[in-house]
């Protein structure tokens, strides 16, 4: 919409759209958080593109022993 001349303020305020924010969190911290929530990590898919690493963590509550 910006390419056709819609001002940013219209997109952000009136349409409720907001720019995406990306953050970096260490893998160990994410895994600890998942386990701390009572989940078992089933699988981790890792993709690397240049210097960027992207993870998808699959977790399951039913695998956790109580």
C-alpha positions in Angstrom: 0.0 0.0 0.0 3.0 2.3 0.6 4.0 1.9 -3.1 0.6 3.2 -4.2 1.0 6.3 -2.0 -0.8 5.4 1.2 1.0 7.4 4.0 2.6 5.4 6.8 0.5 7.2 9.4 -2.7 5.9 7.8 -1.4 2.3 7.8 -0.2 2.4 11.3 -2.9 4.4 13.0 -6.1 4.1 11.0 -5.6 0.6 9.6 -4.0 -0.7 12.8 -1.0 -2.1 10.9 2.4 -2.0 12.7 5.9 -2.8 11.5 7.2 -6.2 12.5 9.8 -6.2 15.3 12.4 -8.9 15.4 14.4 -9.9 18.5 17.2 -12.3 19.1 16.9 -14.7 22.0 19.6 -17.3 22.8 18.5 -20.8 22.0 19.3 -22.1 25.5 17.0 -19.4 27.0 14.1 -20.4 24.7 14.6 -24.1 25.4 14.6 -23.4 29.2 11.5 -21.4 28.9 9.7 -24.1 27.0 10.7 -26.8 29.6 9.9 -24.4 32.4 6.4 -24.2 31.0 6.1 -27.9 31.5 6.6 -29.0 27.9 9.0 -31.6 26.5 10.9 -30.6 23.3 10.1 -33.1 20.6 12.0 -31.7 17.7 13.9 -28.6 16.7 14.2 -27.6 13.0 17.1 -25.2 12.4 17.6 -23.1 9.2 20.6 -21.0 8.5 20.7 -18.2 5.9 24.0 -16.4 5.9 24.4 -15.2 9.5 20.8 -15.7 10.5 19.7 -18.8 12.3 15.9 -19.5 12.5 14.5 -22.2 14.8 11.1 -23.9 15.0 10.7 -25.7 18.3 8.1 -28.4 18.5 7.0 -29.2 22.1 4.5 -31.6 23.6 2.9 -31.5 27.0 1.8 -35.2 26.9 5.4 -36.4 26.7 6.3 -34.9 30.1 6.4 -37.3 33.0 4.6 -36.1 36.1 
